[in-house]
Amino acid sequence: MDSKDQNVIDESAKLTAYIQKLAPKSDIVKFTHVCGTHEQVLSQYGIRSLLPKTVQLIAGPGCPVCVVPAQDIDEAIELAFKEDVILTTFGDMSKVPASRMSLFESRTEGADVRIVYSPLDAIELAKQNPQKEVVFFAVGFETTVAPIAAELLRSPPDNFSILCSHRLIPPAMDLLMGIGELQIDGFICPGHVATIIGVKPFELITHAYRIPTVVSGFEPTDILMSIAILLKQIKEQTPKAVNQYSRFVKYEGNLKAQQMMARVFEPYNAHWRGIGRVRDGGYEVKDEFEHLNARKKFNLKPKKGIDIKPGCICHLIVIGKETPDRCKLFGKECTPNHPYGPCMVSREGTCNIWHKYGKIDIFQED
């Protein structure tokens, strides 16, 4: 073991002891995170097993592909079946089930679906295939919106457009606070989203609901420190928004990225799979750039999709009301190789993560 690893272990031990000191003795506090990477770290490193029973960490809607509604994927499949269209998307997105099939499955019936690593790859594909229309299925939270906005502002080729299914994190957090049966005593906020939007949007949650929030990094010590920060605020009754990830996140965020996003996109009341309609919870392309909006370019008509199939409880897992082990399909009819529900597809999906790392750290209330 090198000195760096030993330092991490020592730091983690100190933070764990501090958390034990701050934790309530009887009342249970529940902290919700909204980041698939945070859930990965929690599960991989067994962080929940280090915590007192009175401190529970709940996985919220932190997986960007899990919350894409079936309707949007159905639209992407409809485009992919058009003779002159190449539909491009990220790898995880291709396997998310929609109303009848996934994008990946549609390929077996003749749809032209191709996996790309970035919107730039899709634009290059459009340049190489001028006789085809290339559509990029744009998904993700604020972190992925900025680079897509940048590409659209560079005047991509005429045969390129995007099918927009971006979702915004703070509005979803606001909606979670309105669900009466959920106990949320504090939020652990995603550091990568905060690098773009800054701390202020999370600060508004604190002011509105008088609960602590903390923007956290992704190392185990980052998360342990964030838990300690939340507990200290609860103990001192001083709720505020704290930037634990200050080595990368500025209070104001990335202003240039925000300007590009505001130039190209506008918020609207968007549907989240497993949650429902979230006020200002998504982005759509502004009318000024409607020539790059696949919905308008191909005159797509909205159709209601089937978000949750019979027996699946992804809608409850996404909001943190249930855990994957409570689903009768988990690890049986629903596995990463054969996902029945959206939460099992992506490596950021809660079911996928719990399946990978086993049923460890599962909290049980006394």
NUTORBA-983406 format. One record per residue (C-alpha): residue number from 1; x, y, z; residue in one letter. Coordinates in steps of 0.5 Angstrom, whole numbers, plus 2048, in hexadecimal, padded with zeros to 3 digits. Last residue first. Example, Ala and Ser with C-alpha at 12.3 -4.5 7.8 and 13.67 -1.06 7.14 Angstrom:
! NUTORBA-983406
+------+-----+-----+-----+------+
: pami :  px :  py :  pz : mise :
+------+-----+-----+-----+------+
:    2 : 81B : 7FE : 80E :    S :
:    1 : 819 : 7F7 : 810 :    A :
+------+-----+-----+-----+------+
This chain:
! NUTORBA-983406
+------+-----+-----+-----+------+
: pami :  px :  py :  pz : mise :
+------+-----+-----+-----+------+
:  366 : 7B9 : 7FF : 81B :    D :
:  365 : 7BA : 801 : 814 :    E :
:  364 : 7BE : 7FD : 80F :    Q :
:  363 : 7C4 : 800 : 80B :    F :
:  362 : 7C6 : 7FC : 805 :    I :
:  361 : 7CE : 7FD : 805 :    D :
:  360 : 7CF : 7F7 : 801 :    I :
:  359 : 7CA : 7F3 : 7FC :    K :
:  358 : 7CF : 7F2 : 7F7 :    G :
:  357 : 7D4 : 7F7 : 7F3 :    Y :
:  356 : 7D2 : 7F6 : 7EC :    K :
:  355 : 7CA : 7F5 : 7EE :    H :
:  354 : 7CA : 7FB : 7F2 :    W :
:  353 : 7CD : 7FF : 7ED :    I :
:  352 : 7C9 : 7FD : 7E7 :    N :
:  351 : 7C3 : 7FE : 7EC :    C :
:  350 : 7C5 : 805 : 7ED :    T :
:  349 : 7C6 : 807 : 7E6 :    G :
:  348 : 7CD : 80A : 7E5 :    E :
:  347 : 7D0 : 804 : 7E2 :    R :
:  346 : 7CA : 805 : 7DD :    S :
:  345 : 7C5 : 7FF : 7DC :    V :
:  344 : 7C2 : 7FD : 7E2 :    M :
:  343 : 7BE : 803 : 7E4 :    C :
:  342 : 7BA : 803 : 7DD :    P :
:  341 : 7B6 : 7FD : 7DF :    G :
:  340 : 7B6 : 7F6 : 7DC :    Y :
:  339 : 7BE : 7F6 : 7DB :    P :
:  338 : 7C1 : 7F0 : 7D8 :    H :
:  337 : 7C8 : 7F0 : 7D8 :    N :
:  336 : 7C8 : 7F5 : 7DE :    P :
:  335 : 7C3 : 7F0 : 7E1 :    T :
:  334 : 7BB : 7F0 : 7E2 :    C :
:  333 : 7B7 : 7EA : 7E2 :    E :
:  332 : 7BB : 7E7 : 7E8 :    K :
:  331 : 7C1 : 7EC : 7EB :    G :
:  330 : 7BB : 7F1 : 7ED :    F :
:  329 : 7B4 : 7EF : 7EA :    L :
:  328 : 7B1 : 7EE : 7F1 :    K :
:  327 : 7B3 : 7F5 : 7F3 :    C :
:  326 : 7B5 : 7F7 : 7FA :    R :
:  325 : 7BC : 7F5 : 7F9 :    D :
:  324 : 7BC : 7FC : 7F4 :    P :
:  323 : 7BB : 801 : 7FA :    T :
:  322 : 7B4 : 804 : 7FA :    E :
:  321 : 7B1 : 80B : 7FC :    K :
:  320 : 7B8 : 80E : 7F9 :    G :
:  319 : 7B5 : 812 : 7F3 :    I :
:  318 : 7B8 : 80E : 7EE :    V :
:  317 : 7B6 : 807 : 7F2 :    I :
:  316 : 7AF : 809 : 7F2 :    L :
:  315 : 7AE : 80A : 7EA :    H :
:  314 : 7B3 : 804 : 7E9 :    C :
:  313 : 7AE : 7FF : 7ED :    I :
:  312 : 7AD : 7FA : 7E7 :    C :
:  311 : 7A7 : 7F5 : 7E7 :    G :
:  310 : 7A4 : 7F8 : 7E1 :    P :
:  309 : 7A8 : 7FC : 7DD :    K :
:  308 : 7A9 : 803 : 7DF :    I :
:  307 : 7AA : 809 : 7DA :    D :
:  306 : 7A5 : 807 : 7D4 :    I :
:  305 : 7A5 : 80C : 7CF :    G :
:  304 : 7A0 : 812 : 7CE :    K :
:  303 : 7A1 : 814 : 7C7 :    K :
:  302 : 7A3 : 81B : 7C5 :    P :
:  301 : 7A3 : 81D : 7BD :    K :
:  300 : 7AA : 81D : 7BA :    L :
:  299 : 7AA : 822 : 7B4 :    N :
:  298 : 7B1 : 820 : 7B1 :    F :
:  297 : 7B4 : 827 : 7B2 :    K :
:  296 : 7B0 : 829 : 7B8 :    K :
:  295 : 7B2 : 823 : 7BC :    R :
:  294 : 7B9 : 822 : 7B9 :    A :
:  293 : 7BA : 829 : 7BC :    N :
:  292 : 7C0 : 82C : 7B8 :    L :
:  291 : 7BC : 830 : 7B3 :    H :
:  290 : 7B9 : 833 : 7BA :    E :
:  289 : 7BF : 836 : 7BC :    F :
:  288 : 7BB : 83D : 7BD :    E :
:  287 : 7B5 : 839 : 7BF :    D :
:  286 : 7B9 : 837 : 7C6 :    K :
:  285 : 7BB : 830 : 7C6 :    V :
:  284 : 7B8 : 82D : 7CC :    E :
:  283 : 7BB : 82C : 7D3 :    Y :
:  282 : 7B8 : 828 : 7D9 :    G :
:  281 : 7B5 : 829 : 7E0 :    G :
:  280 : 7B2 : 830 : 7E0 :    D :
:  279 : 7AC : 82D : 7E4 :    R :
:  278 : 7AD : 825 : 7E4 :    V :
:  277 : 7A8 : 821 : 7E1 :    R :
:  276 : 7A8 : 81A : 7E4 :    G :
:  275 : 7AD : 816 : 7E8 :    I :
:  274 : 7AE : 80F : 7E6 :    G :
:  273 : 7B0 : 812 : 7DF :    R :
:  272 : 7B1 : 819 : 7DF :    W :
:  271 : 7AC : 81D : 7DB :    H :
:  270 : 7AE : 825 : 7DA :    A :
:  269 : 7AB : 82B : 7DB :    N :
:  268 : 7B0 : 830 : 7D7 :    Y :
:  267 : 7B7 : 833 : 7D7 :    P :
:  266 : 7BA : 836 : 7D1 :    E :
:  265 : 7C0 : 834 : 7CD :    F :
:  264 : 7C5 : 838 : 7C8 :    V :
:  263 : 7C7 : 83E : 7CB :    R :
:  262 : 7C5 : 83C : 7D2 :    A :
:  261 : 7CA : 836 : 7D2 :    M :
:  260 : 7CF : 83B : 7CE :    M :
:  259 : 7CF : 840 : 7D4 :    Q :
:  258 : 7CF : 83A : 7D9 :    Q :
:  257 : 7D5 : 837 : 7D6 :    A :
:  256 : 7D9 : 83E : 7D6 :    K :
:  255 : 7D7 : 83F : 7DE :    L :
:  254 : 7DA : 839 : 7E0 :    N :
:  253 : 7D7 : 838 : 7E7 :    G :
:  252 : 7D6 : 83F : 7EB :    E :
:  251 : 7D8 : 83B : 7F2 :    Y :
:  250 : 7DE : 838 : 7EF :    K :
:  249 : 7DE : 831 : 7EE :    V :
:  248 : 7E5 : 82D : 7ED :    F :
:  247 : 7E9 : 82D : 7F3 :    R :
:  246 : 7E3 : 830 : 7F7 :    S :
:  245 : 7E0 : 829 : 7F7 :    Y :
:  244 : 7DD : 82A : 7FE :    Q :
:  243 : 7D9 : 830 : 7FC :    N :
:  242 : 7D4 : 831 : 802 :    V :
:  241 : 7CD : 833 : 801 :    A :
:  240 : 7CA : 835 : 808 :    K :
:  239 : 7C6 : 832 : 80E :    P :
:  238 : 7C8 : 835 : 814 :    T :
:  237 : 7C4 : 831 : 81A :    Q :
:  236 : 7CB : 82F : 81D :    E :
:  235 : 7CA : 828 : 81D :    K :
:  234 : 7C7 : 828 : 816 :    I :
:  233 : 7CC : 82C : 814 :    Q :
:  232 : 7D2 : 827 : 817 :    K :
:  231 : 7CE : 821 : 814 :    L :
:  230 : 7CE : 824 : 80D :    L :
:  229 : 7D5 : 826 : 80D :    I :
:  228 : 7D7 : 81F : 810 :    A :
:  227 : 7D3 : 81C : 80A :    I :
:  226 : 7D7 : 820 : 805 :    S :
:  225 : 7DE : 81E : 808 :    M :
:  224 : 7DC : 817 : 807 :    L :
:  223 : 7DA : 818 : 800 :    I :
:  222 : 7E1 : 81C : 7FF :    D :
:  221 : 7E5 : 816 : 802 :    T :
:  220 : 7E2 : 811 : 7FE :    P :
:  219 : 7E4 : 815 : 7F8 :    E :
:  218 : 7DE : 818 : 7F3 :    F :
:  217 : 7DE : 81F : 7F5 :    G :
:  216 : 7D8 : 822 : 7F9 :    S :
:  215 : 7D3 : 828 : 7F9 :    V :
:  214 : 7D0 : 829 : 7FF :    V :
:  213 : 7C9 : 82A : 801 :    T :
:  212 : 7C6 : 82C : 808 :    P :
:  211 : 7BE : 82C : 809 :    I :
:  210 : 7BA : 833 : 80A :    R :
:  209 : 7B5 : 831 : 804 :    Y :
:  208 : 7B6 : 837 : 800 :    A :
:  207 : 7BC : 83A : 802 :    H :
:  206 : 7C0 : 833 : 802 :    T :
:  205 : 7BD : 832 : 7FB :    I :
:  204 : 7BF : 839 : 7F8 :    L :
:  203 : 7C6 : 837 : 7FB :    E :
:  202 : 7C6 : 831 : 7F6 :    F :
:  201 : 7C5 : 836 : 7F0 :    P :
:  200 : 7CA : 83B : 7F3 :    K :
:  199 : 7D0 : 836 : 7F3 :    V :
:  198 : 7D2 : 836 : 7EC :    G :
:  197 : 7CF : 834 : 7E6 :    I :
:  196 : 7D4 : 831 : 7E2 :    I :
:  195 : 7D9 : 82E : 7E7 :    T :
:  194 : 7D3 : 82D : 7EB :    A :
:  193 : 7D1 : 827 : 7E6 :    V :
:  192 : 7D7 : 824 : 7E7 :    H :
:  191 : 7D7 : 825 : 7EF :    G :
:  190 : 7D0 : 821 : 7F0 :    P :
:  189 : 7CC : 823 : 7F6 :    C :
:  188 : 7CC : 820 : 7FD :    I :
:  187 : 7C5 : 822 : 7FF :    F :
:  186 : 7C3 : 823 : 806 :    G :
:  185 : 7BD : 820 : 80B :    D :
:  184 : 7B9 : 81D : 806 :    I :
:  183 : 7B3 : 819 : 808 :    Q :
:  182 : 7AF : 817 : 802 :    L :
:  181 : 7A7 : 815 : 804 :    E :
:  180 : 7A5 : 81C : 802 :    G :
:  179 : 7A8 : 81D : 7FB :    I :
:  178 : 7A9 : 825 : 7FB :    G :
:  177 : 7B1 : 824 : 7FC :    M :
:  176 : 7B2 : 820 : 7F7 :    L :
:  175 : 7AF : 825 : 7F2 :    L :
:  174 : 7B4 : 82A : 7F4 :    D :
:  173 : 7BA : 825 : 7F3 :    M :
:  172 : 7B7 : 823 : 7EC :    A :
:  171 : 7B7 : 82B : 7EB :    P :
:  170 : 7BF : 82B : 7ED :    P :
:  169 : 7C1 : 825 : 7E8 :    I :
:  168 : 7BF : 828 : 7E1 :    L :
:  167 : 7BD : 823 : 7DC :    R :
:  166 : 7C0 : 822 : 7D4 :    H :
:  165 : 7BB : 81E : 7CF :    S :
:  164 : 7BD : 822 : 7C9 :    C :
:  163 : 7BC : 81F : 7C2 :    L :
:  162 : 7C2 : 822 : 7BF :    I :
:  161 : 7C3 : 824 : 7B8 :    S :
:  160 : 7C8 : 823 : 7B2 :    F :
:  159 : 7C7 : 823 : 7AA :    N :
:  158 : 7C8 : 82B : 7AA :    D :
:  157 : 7CF : 82A : 7AD :    P :
:  156 : 7D1 : 82D : 7B3 :    P :
:  155 : 7D1 : 834 : 7B5 :    S :
:  154 : 7D6 : 835 : 7BA :    R :
:  153 : 7D1 : 837 : 7BF :    L :
:  152 : 7CE : 830 : 7BF :    L :
:  151 : 7D4 : 82D : 7C1 :    E :
:  150 : 7D5 : 832 : 7C7 :    A :
:  149 : 7CE : 830 : 7C9 :    A :
:  148 : 7D0 : 829 : 7C9 :    I :
:  147 : 7D6 : 82A : 7CD :    P :
:  146 : 7D2 : 82E : 7D2 :    A :
:  145 : 7CC : 829 : 7D3 :    V :
:  144 : 7D0 : 823 : 7D5 :    T :
:  143 : 7D1 : 826 : 7DC :    T :
:  142 : 7CA : 828 : 7DD :    E :
:  141 : 7C7 : 821 : 7DD :    F :
:  140 : 7C7 : 81C : 7D8 :    G :
:  139 : 7C4 : 81B : 7D1 :    V :
:  138 : 7C5 : 81D : 7CA :    A :
:  137 : 7C3 : 818 : 7C5 :    F :
:  136 : 7C7 : 81A : 7BF :    F :
:  135 : 7C4 : 81A : 7B8 :    V :
:  134 : 7C7 : 819 : 7B1 :    V :
:  133 : 7C3 : 81A : 7AB :    E :
:  132 : 7C7 : 817 : 7A5 :    K :
:  131 : 7C9 : 819 : 79E :    Q :
:  130 : 7CF : 81D : 7A2 :    P :
:  129 : 7D2 : 817 : 7A5 :    N :
:  128 : 7D9 : 818 : 7A7 :    Q :
:  127 : 7D7 : 81F : 7A9 :    K :
:  126 : 7D1 : 81C : 7AD :    A :
:  125 : 7D6 : 817 : 7B1 :    L :
:  124 : 7DA : 81D : 7B3 :    E :
:  123 : 7D4 : 820 : 7B6 :    I :
:  122 : 7D3 : 81A : 7BA :    A :
:  121 : 7DA : 819 : 7BC :    D :
:  120 : 7DA : 820 : 7BF :    L :
:  119 : 7D3 : 81F : 7C2 :    P :
:  118 : 7D8 : 81A : 7C7 :    S :
:  117 : 7DA : 813 : 7C8 :    Y :
:  116 : 7D5 : 810 : 7C2 :    V :
:  115 : 7D1 : 809 : 7C1 :    I :
:  114 : 7CD : 808 : 7BB :    R :
:  113 : 7C6 : 807 : 7BA :    V :
:  112 : 7C3 : 806 : 7B3 :    D :
:  111 : 7BD : 802 : 7B4 :    A :
:  110 : 7BC : 7FB : 7B0 :    G :
:  109 : 7B8 : 7F7 : 7B5 :    E :
:  108 : 7BE : 7F4 : 7B8 :    T :
:  107 : 7C1 : 7FC : 7B9 :    R :
:  106 : 7BA : 7FD : 7BD :    S :
:  105 : 7BD : 7F8 : 7C3 :    E :
:  104 : 7C2 : 7FD : 7C4 :    F :
:  103 : 7BE : 803 : 7C4 :    L :
:  102 : 7B9 : 800 : 7C9 :    S :
:  101 : 7B3 : 7FC : 7C8 :    M :
:  100 : 7AB : 7FD : 7C9 :    R :
:   99 : 7AA : 803 : 7CD :    S :
:   98 : 7B1 : 805 : 7CF :    A :
:   97 : 7B7 : 800 : 7D2 :    P :
:   96 : 7BE : 804 : 7D3 :    V :
:   95 : 7C3 : 800 : 7CF :    K :
:   94 : 7C5 : 805 : 7CA :    S :
:   93 : 7C5 : 80B : 7CF :    M :
:   92 : 7CB : 807 : 7D3 :    D :
:   91 : 7CF : 807 : 7CC :    G :
:   90 : 7CE : 80F : 7CB :    F :
:   89 : 7CA : 811 : 7C5 :    T :
:   88 : 7CA : 811 : 7BD :    T :
:   87 : 7C4 : 810 : 7B9 :    L :
:   86 : 7C5 : 810 : 7B1 :    I :
:   85 : 7C0 : 812 : 7AD :    V :
:   84 : 7BE : 811 : 7A6 :    D :
:   83 : 7BA : 80B : 7A6 :    E :
:   82 : 7B6 : 80D : 7AC :    K :
:   81 : 7B6 : 808 : 7B1 :    F :
:   80 : 7BB : 80B : 7B6 :    A :
:   79 : 7B6 : 811 : 7B6 :    L :
:   78 : 7B1 : 80D : 7B9 :    E :
:   77 : 7B6 : 80A : 7BE :    I :
:   76 : 7B8 : 811 : 7C0 :    A :
:   75 : 7B0 : 813 : 7C1 :    E :
:   74 : 7AF : 80C : 7C5 :    D :
:   73 : 7B5 : 80E : 7C9 :    I :
:   72 : 7B2 : 815 : 7CB :    D :
:   71 : 7AB : 812 : 7CD :    Q :
:   70 : 7AF : 80D : 7D1 :    A :
:   69 : 7B1 : 812 : 7D6 :    P :
:   68 : 7B8 : 814 : 7D7 :    V :
:   67 : 7B9 : 813 : 7DF :    V :
:   66 : 7BE : 80D : 7DE :    C :
:   65 : 7C2 : 810 : 7D9 :    V :
:   64 : 7C4 : 816 : 7DE :    P :
:   63 : 7C5 : 811 : 7E4 :    C :
:   62 : 7C5 : 816 : 7EA :    G :
:   61 : 7BE : 815 : 7EC :    P :
:   60 : 7BE : 814 : 7F4 :    G :
:   59 : 7C3 : 80F : 7F7 :    A :
:   58 : 7C2 : 80F : 7FF :    I :
:   57 : 7C7 : 810 : 804 :    L :
:   56 : 7C5 : 80E : 80B :    Q :
:   55 : 7C8 : 810 : 812 :    V :
:   54 : 7C5 : 80E : 818 :    T :
:   53 : 7C8 : 807 : 817 :    K :
:   52 : 7CF : 80A : 818 :    P :
:   51 : 7D3 : 80A : 812 :    L :
:   50 : 7D9 : 806 : 80F :    L :
:   49 : 7D4 : 801 : 80C :    S :
:   48 : 7D1 : 806 : 808 :    R :
:   47 : 7D8 : 808 : 805 :    I :
:   46 : 7D9 : 801 : 802 :    G :
:   45 : 7DE : 803 : 7FD :    Y :
:   44 : 7DB : 801 : 7F7 :    Q :
:   43 : 7D4 : 802 : 7F9 :    S :
:   42 : 7D5 : 809 : 7FC :    L :
:   41 : 7DA : 80B : 7F6 :    V :
:   40 : 7D5 : 808 : 7F1 :    Q :
:   39 : 7CF : 80C : 7F4 :    E :
:   38 : 7D3 : 812 : 7F4 :    H :
:   37 : 7D4 : 811 : 7EC :    T :
:   36 : 7CD : 810 : 7EB :    G :
:   35 : 7CB : 817 : 7EE :    C :
:   34 : 7C5 : 81A : 7F1 :    V :
:   33 : 7C7 : 819 : 7F9 :    H :
:   32 : 7C2 : 819 : 7FE :    T :
:   31 : 7C4 : 819 : 806 :    F :
:   30 : 7BF : 816 : 80B :    K :
:   29 : 7C0 : 817 : 812 :    V :
:   28 : 7BD : 812 : 817 :    I :
:   27 : 7BC : 814 : 81E :    D :
:   26 : 7BF : 810 : 824 :    S :
:   25 : 7C6 : 812 : 825 :    K :
:   24 : 7C7 : 818 : 820 :    P :
:   23 : 7CE : 817 : 81C :    A :
:   22 : 7D3 : 81D : 81E :    L :
:   21 : 7D8 : 818 : 821 :    K :
:   20 : 7D7 : 812 : 81D :    Q :
:   19 : 7D8 : 817 : 817 :    I :
:   18 : 7DF : 819 : 81A :    Y :
:   17 : 7E1 : 812 : 81B :    A :
:   16 : 7DF : 811 : 814 :    T :
:   15 : 7E3 : 817 : 812 :    L :
:   14 : 7E9 : 815 : 815 :    K :
:   13 : 7E9 : 80E : 813 :    A :
:   12 : 7E8 : 811 : 80C :    S :
:   11 : 7EE : 815 : 80C :    E :
:   10 : 7F3 : 80F : 80F :    D :
:    9 : 7F0 : 80B : 809 :    I :
:    8 : 7F2 : 810 : 804 :    V :
:    7 : 7F9 : 812 : 807 :    N :
:    6 : 7FA : 80A : 807 :    Q :
:    5 : 7F8 : 80A : 7FF :    D :
:    4 : 7FD : 810 : 7FE :    K :
:    3 : 803 : 80D : 802 :    S :
:    2 : 803 : 807 : 7FE :    D :
:    1 : 800 : 800 : 800 :    M :
+------+-----+-----+-----+------+
